[in-house]
Amino acid sequence: MSDRYATSRSLLERARHSLTGGVSSPFRAYFPVPLYFEDGNGPRLRDVDGNEYIDYALGWGPNILGYKHPAVVEAVTRQARGVHTYGAQHRIEPEVAEKFQRSVPCAERVAFTSSGSEAVQLAMRLARAYTGRKRILKCEGHYHGWMDSALLSYRGTAAQLGSVDAPSVAFGSKGQVANAADNIAIATWNGLEAIEKRFADFPGEIAAVITEPVLCNSGCIMPEPGFLEGLREITRRHGALLIFDEVITGFRIDVGGAQKHFGVTPDLATFGKAIGAGMPLSAVAGWPDIMEMMMTGGVAFGGTFNGNPMSLAAANAALDVLMANDGAALVKANRLGCLLQDGLRNAAAKNGIPVHICGFGTAFSIHFTELAEMRTYRDMLGDNKERLTAYIRAMLDEGIYLLPDGRMYVSCVHGEQEIRETVSAADRAFASLPR
Ligand SMILES: Cc1ncc(COP(=O)(O)O)c(C=O)c1O
């Protein structure tokens, strides 16, 4: 049988001799082979073997406008002929910051960084400095970047997680400093009692609660009604800050992020991925008295590429597209994503495959499980991973490119045609699964 991925495989073999593992991020080293890509247009990608895919990975999220969106190409090309980085101020910075202010409720002030991991570090430092407390309360299954202070209880087996009432700190990496555990408190998500309990366990120590407002990194689990509102109330009552990590939800669930969508305004929020529409850019947004600590409150913050004109030119163009007509592009994308979810549910049911699909239109996950609802990371520990792997592999062979955890991102340039093709590919993929 001919190998559909032969060129990717041979490039990987070559790359192994120069790049660690042949990849630039171990997260990307997944089956059947880490594909090498040649080109992309709109919602479609082409690999080096000439295979075409409808893409639902979107570069792990950033490509909210698909590939080669004319407005982004035009802005970046113009900037590419100019200066790529000044390490100083330029006109596009306040333009983009003002767009944040207009769309994101907590964005009274904005600071630009380059990656989501970095933005989270800044937000946590600000929270610790502002409150004079040391611990950040984070929830199981949430991903806030790969740094020592944040990569805690993201993944973990039931044994590592410990009891529901007082979860253990599950380290995410060898080499991580052990005292990261002294500056964190872990709770399960989607239950206010668990959060209250941790505030009681660490009286006067919790500087902030950080949460993905939708648990996108572990199965796209939605917050239960009242949960985010409850977090807002509890943090206020305890004199702690509320940080929404909107690296995924920002300019995806809504132009105002999850905070606008759910009507709960945090003190600080982090952004990344979609805001640069494919260029590296992240941001922290928040209230002036907290954010100004970087200028007058002794909080150090730096970054050679912060606010660089290439990334901001892309963001400036992308935010114009996303914000036009009250965010119509995202409204349409989220609607199409819901249609896709319905199509996938029907195709699975038709083939007798139990699945649970959750999330919102432009970011959702398929779980191979008998469970009818998902509330926390612990609920997805029972997912049938072999079946997920077989499904993703079958979809890849059908020309549908998915992330390895079953998550799907829908962009503003996916259309009904792509949705139809994807549902019929899924029908065949479900039918092919071992029973
Ligand atoms: C919610 C969230 N926060 C932070 C990060 C880290 O962002 P980056 O990979 O740009 O460092 C991610 C990345 O996936 C994320 O999903």
The ligand as an SDF file (V2000), in Angstrom:
LIG
                    3D

 16 16  0  0  0  0  0  0  0  0999 V2000
   -5.4550   29.0230   27.9420 C   0  0  0  0  0  0  0  0  0  0  0  0
   -4.0090   29.0830   27.5490 C   0  0  0  0  0  0  0  0  0  0  0  0
   -3.1740   29.8380   28.2630 N   0  0  0  0  0  0  0  0  0  0  0  0
   -1.8650   29.9520   27.9570 C   0  0  0  0  0  0  0  0  0  0  0  0
   -1.3450   29.2730   26.8830 C   0  0  0  0  0  0  0  0  0  0  0  0
    0.1060   29.4070   26.5320 C   0  0  0  0  0  0  0  0  0  0  0  0
    0.2250   30.1090   25.3310 O   0  0  0  0  0  0  0  0  0  0  0  0
    1.5420   29.9610   24.4210 P   0  0  0  0  0  0  0  0  0  0  0  0
    1.5360   28.5890   23.8530 O   0  0  0  0  0  0  0  0  0  0  0  0
    1.3750   31.0350   23.3860 O   0  0  0  0  0  0  0  0  0  0  0  0
    2.7060   30.2180   25.3220 O   0  0  0  0  0  0  0  0  0  0  0  0
   -2.1820   28.4630   26.0990 C   0  0  0  0  0  0  0  0  0  0  0  0
   -1.6570   27.7140   24.9500 C   0  0  0  0  0  0  0  0  0  0  0  0
   -2.2460   26.8290   24.4060 O   0  0  0  0  0  0  0  0  0  0  0  0
   -3.5450   28.3650   26.4430 C   0  0  0  0  0  0  0  0  0  0  0  0
   -4.3840   27.6070   25.7400 O   0  0  0  0  0  0  0  0  0  0  0  0
  1  2  1  0
  2  3  1  0
  2 15  2  0
  3  4  2  0
  4  5  1  0
  5  6  1  0
  5 12  2  0
  6  7  1  0
  7  8  1  0
  8  9  2  0
  8 10  1  0
  8 11  1  0
 12 13  1  0
 12 15  1  0
 13 14  2  0
 15 16  1  0
M  END
$$$$
